[in-house]
Amino acid sequence: MITPTTLIRDIKLSEPSQRALAEAGILTLEDLTSWSTRDLLALHGVGPKTIRTLLPLMEVLKLTFKP
């Protein structure tokens, strides 16, 4: 079951994406709410596919990226 406290490492993302998010201190889906997609995409290892994977999970939880 997906919750706001679901750990990013438990979501099927590429290893580079997992590392980039962890190094930025993003450990849960809820942590993503303080980041814009633009800022996330600036992280080395995070690309559009990562955003496309995370967005539906966040929408189910009524979470949004920072504008």
Long-range contacts (C-beta under 8 A, 24 or more apart in sequence): 2-29, 2-57, 2-60, 2-61, 3-29, 3-61, 4-28, 4-29, 4-30, 4-61, 4-63, 5-29, 5-30, 6-57, 11-53, 11-54, 11-57, 12-53, 13-50, 13-53, 13-54, 14-45, 14-49, 14-50, 16-44, 16-45, 16-46, 17-45, 17-46, 17-47, 17-50, 19-45, 20-44, 20-45, 20-46, 21-46, 29-54, 29-57, 29-58, 29-61, 29-63, 30-63, 32-58, 32-63, 32-65, 33-58, 33-63, 33-64, 33-65, 33-66, 34-66, 35-65, 35-66, 36-65, 36-66, 36-67, 37-65, 39-66, 40-65
